[in-house]
Amino acid sequence: MGLKKRIIPILLLSGDRLVKTVSFEGGRVVGRPVRNAQVLSHQRADELVLLNIDEGDDFVQSSLPRVVSDLAAVCFVPLAVGGGIRSVEDAERVFRSGGDKVILNSVLYRAPSIINEIASRYGAQSVVASVDFRMSRDGPVCVSDRGRVTESVSFEDHLRFLNQANIGEVLLQSVDRDGRREGLDARSVQVARSLIKHPLIVGGGIGTLEHLREGLVDLDADAVAVGSLFNFSDVNPIRANAYLRQHGVPMTVV
């Protein structure tokens, strides 16, 4: 039997607030970190992803660890933290503050050796490789720095690299579909699924319960990352889990 499927809310942190973007731009305020995390934890989310979207090393080195510590004190589910982590020292601050995993994105294109440096200290299961992509005329392209920089490595080659990397899982997000609730980019997910042996988390576009089922069943993702569906509808993780179990999806029982 395969691993249980997971639902993972994404919390986008800007200063002391949580926001929701559209195509990685803007930021509509949707709550406060501790309150939202506590509610989602009690609503049977399988994990939480906290992504810092502010600029600057000062926030990562000072404010982010405090937020992580506050969330870890009220959450009873694994907490993965990313956004601006560029060094082993940044990762250490997250772990010391109570985070369970670090999410790496832009740094993977500049200093991929960070994977082994972190994995050797904390284990491969503690490293999540995040891949953001946009669609071009020729297919998906990798982007970094909140979608503003187009990377020269191809989408497929980057995924092949990650397939051999010492990581625990891959988080794949469509910039174009972020916040639009129009469904996942199915073709890009299919490509990733064919190239990645690690557990695959997919996000960007989840707007209905059926989108969750499609991601987990039709596209064979191991987890779906959810933002707008939980922020702007009456759907919560309890209801989502119930819907998926009713449709035969093997969900974690909490």
C-alpha distance (Angstrom), angle and dihedral (degrees) to the residues before:
residue distance angle dihedral
M1 . . .
G2 3.78 . .
L3 3.76 127.4 .
K4 3.77 118.7 -71.6
K5 3.79 115.5 -97.2
R6 3.79 118.4 -110.9
I7 3.80 140.6 -148.6
I8 3.80 112.9 -149.0
P9 3.82 121.1 -173.2
I10 3.80 114.9 -147.2
L11 3.81 118.3 -139.6
L12 3.81 115.0 -162.7
L13 3.78 110.4 -154.2
S14 3.80 122.2 -152.5
G15 3.78 112.6 169.8
D16 3.80 106.7 -50.3
R17 3.80 94.7 -24.6
L18 3.77 138.5 77.9
V19 3.79 116.6 -126.5
K20 3.79 138.6 -179.1
T21 3.79 120.3 -136.0
V22 3.79 133.3 -159.2
S23 3.80 113.0 -137.5
F24 3.82 86.9 -13.2
E25 3.82 91.0 -61.7
G26 3.79 132.5 112.9
G27 3.75 120.9 2.1
R28 3.80 126.2 -123.4
V29 3.80 110.2 -159.0
V30 3.81 111.7 -114.4
G31 3.79 104.0 167.4
R32 3.78 149.5 -61.6
P33 3.80 123.8 -56.4
V34 3.80 101.5 -122.4
R35 3.80 96.5 41.3
N36 3.80 95.5 46.5
A37 3.79 93.5 43.9
Q38 3.78 91.9 49.6
V39 3.81 92.4 50.4
L40 3.81 93.9 47.1
S41 3.80 91.2 47.5
H42 3.81 90.8 53.8
Q43 3.81 89.9 45.6
R44 3.81 90.0 64.3
A45 3.77 101.3 -103.5
D46 3.79 106.9 170.4
E47 3.80 93.6 -137.8
L48 3.79 139.4 -16.5
V49 3.79 128.7 -126.3
L50 3.80 117.0 -154.5
L51 3.81 113.9 -167.2
N52 3.79 120.5 -173.9
I53 3.81 108.8 -146.0
D54 3.81 97.9 -180.0
E55 3.78 122.6 107.5
G56 3.78 127.2 -117.4
D57 3.78 139.0 54.7
D58 3.81 93.1 -111.0
F59 3.79 92.3 70.7
V60 3.82 92.9 48.6
Q61 3.79 91.9 48.0
S62 3.79 99.3 43.6
S63 3.81 117.5 11.6
L64 3.81 100.7 33.7
P65 3.83 95.1 58.9
R66 3.81 89.6 52.5
V67 3.79 91.6 52.4
V68 3.80 91.1 47.5
S69 3.79 90.6 50.8
D70 3.81 91.5 50.4
L71 3.82 91.6 49.8
A72 3.79 94.1 45.6
A73 3.79 89.1 55.6
V74 3.82 93.5 60.3
C75 3.81 103.2 29.3
F76 3.77 125.7 85.9
V77 3.80 96.8 -171.9
P78 3.82 131.0 76.2
L79 3.80 114.2 -77.9
A80 3.81 121.8 -148.5
V81 3.80 116.3 -167.0
G82 3.80 130.5 -164.2
G83 3.76 145.6 147.2
G84 3.78 120.3 106.8
I85 3.81 97.3 7.2
R86 3.79 103.1 149.3
S87 3.80 105.3 155.0
V88 3.77 144.9 34.3
E89 3.80 87.4 -107.2
D90 3.82 90.4 57.9
A91 3.80 89.2 50.9
E92 3.80 91.9 48.5
R93 3.81 90.4 55.5
V94 3.80 89.7 54.6
F95 3.80 93.5 49.6
R96 3.79 93.7 44.8
S97 3.80 88.7 52.0
G98 3.80 93.3 55.0
G99 3.80 104.2 -89.9
D100 3.79 116.1 143.5
K101 3.82 99.2 -157.9
V102 3.78 138.6 17.1
I103 3.78 122.9 -138.8
L104 3.80 116.2 -142.7
N105 3.78 124.6 -166.5
S106 3.81 124.5 140.3
V107 3.80 93.6 28.2
L108 3.80 90.3 61.1
Y109 3.82 89.8 70.2
R110 3.81 93.8 47.9
A111 3.81 105.0 34.7
P112 3.80 111.3 10.4
S113 3.81 90.7 169.8
I114 3.81 86.9 80.0
I115 3.80 87.9 80.9
N116 3.79 94.1 66.0
E117 3.79 92.2 39.2
I118 3.80 91.9 57.7
A119 3.80 95.9 36.2
S120 3.80 92.2 52.2
R121 3.81 90.2 57.5
Y122 3.78 102.9 35.1
G123 3.80 105.8 16.8
A124 3.79 132.0 -100.9
Q125 3.81 90.8 -88.8
S126 3.81 88.5 68.4
V127 3.83 94.0 61.6
V128 3.81 122.9 82.0
A129 3.80 116.7 -174.5
S130 3.79 110.6 -148.4
V131 3.81 120.5 -155.0
D132 3.81 119.1 -169.0
F133 3.78 117.3 -171.1
R134 3.77 142.7 179.8
M135 3.78 127.5 -157.8
S136 3.79 119.0 -110.9
R137 3.77 131.1 -179.5
D138 3.80 88.3 -89.9
G139 3.79 97.6 44.3
P140 3.80 137.3 -86.7
V141 3.81 119.3 -11.2
C142 3.79 127.3 -165.8
V143 3.80 117.0 -113.1
S144 3.79 132.3 -175.1
D145 3.80 140.0 -173.7
R146 3.79 93.6 54.9
G147 3.79 92.6 -43.7
R148 3.79 96.2 -55.5
V149 3.81 99.8 107.5
T150 3.79 122.4 60.8
E151 3.79 111.3 -147.3
S152 3.81 122.5 -137.1
V153 3.80 94.9 -137.7
S154 3.78 113.0 91.1
F155 3.79 121.3 -110.8
E156 3.79 91.6 -116.7
D157 3.82 95.1 46.4
H158 3.80 92.0 49.7
L159 3.79 90.4 51.5
R160 3.80 90.5 48.2
F161 3.79 89.0 53.3
L162 3.79 91.4 50.4
N163 3.79 90.5 47.3
Q164 3.81 88.0 64.7
A165 3.80 95.4 38.9
N166 3.79 126.7 107.6
I167 3.81 95.2 -110.0
G168 3.77 137.0 125.2
E169 3.80 101.1 -135.3
V170 3.80 146.5 -19.6
L171 3.81 126.3 -115.8
L172 3.82 110.8 -155.5
Q173 3.81 118.3 -167.8
S174 3.79 132.4 178.7
V175 3.80 111.5 -140.0
D176 3.80 92.1 -164.2
R177 3.80 93.2 56.1
D178 3.80 98.2 39.0
G179 3.80 109.6 127.6
R180 3.81 94.9 -2.9
R181 3.82 98.1 100.9
E182 3.81 92.7 -145.4
G183 3.79 97.1 126.0
L184 3.78 134.8 -93.6
D185 3.79 124.6 -54.5
A186 3.79 92.7 -103.9
R187 3.80 98.8 -171.2
S188 3.79 93.9 52.4
V189 3.80 91.6 46.9
Q190 3.80 89.6 51.3
V191 3.80 90.6 53.0
A192 3.79 91.1 49.2
R193 3.79 92.7 47.0
S194 3.80 90.6 53.0
L195 3.81 92.2 52.2
I196 3.81 103.5 37.1
K197 3.79 124.6 75.4
H198 3.81 92.9 179.0
P199 3.80 121.5 88.1
L200 3.81 107.5 -77.3
I201 3.81 124.4 -141.8
V202 3.81 114.6 -167.2
G203 3.79 129.1 -163.9
G204 3.76 145.1 157.6
G205 3.79 118.0 91.1
I206 3.80 104.5 28.6
G207 3.80 105.0 150.1
T208 3.82 107.1 144.7
L209 3.77 139.8 34.6
E210 3.78 88.7 -109.6
H211 3.80 89.7 58.1
L212 3.79 87.3 59.1
R213 3.79 91.4 52.4
E214 3.79 92.0 46.8
G215 3.79 91.7 52.5
L216 3.78 95.5 47.8
V217 3.81 99.7 37.2
D218 3.80 112.0 21.1
L219 3.82 94.3 36.4
D220 3.82 95.3 32.2
A221 3.80 95.7 -133.0
D222 3.78 116.3 163.4
A223 3.79 93.5 -138.7
V224 3.79 141.2 4.7
A225 3.80 123.2 -136.8
V226 3.79 111.2 -141.8
G227 3.80 131.9 -163.8
S228 3.79 119.3 142.6
L229 3.80 96.3 33.1
F230 3.80 90.9 63.3
N231 3.80 95.2 36.5
F232 3.80 100.6 48.4
S233 3.81 107.3 28.7
D234 3.79 140.0 48.0
V235 3.80 90.8 -101.8
N236 3.80 116.6 113.4
P237 3.83 132.4 171.4
I238 3.82 92.7 -91.0
R239 3.79 92.2 55.7
A240 3.80 92.3 41.8
N241 3.81 92.1 51.9
A242 3.80 91.4 48.8
Y243 3.81 92.1 50.3
L244 3.79 92.8 49.4
R245 3.80 94.1 46.9
Q246 3.80 89.1 51.0
H247 3.80 87.3 56.0
G248 3.77 92.8 51.6
V249 3.79 98.4 -102.1
P250 3.83 111.9 148.9
M251 3.78 102.2 -123.0
T252 3.78 129.7 179.5
V253 3.80 110.3 -96.8
V254 3.81 111.0 -133.9
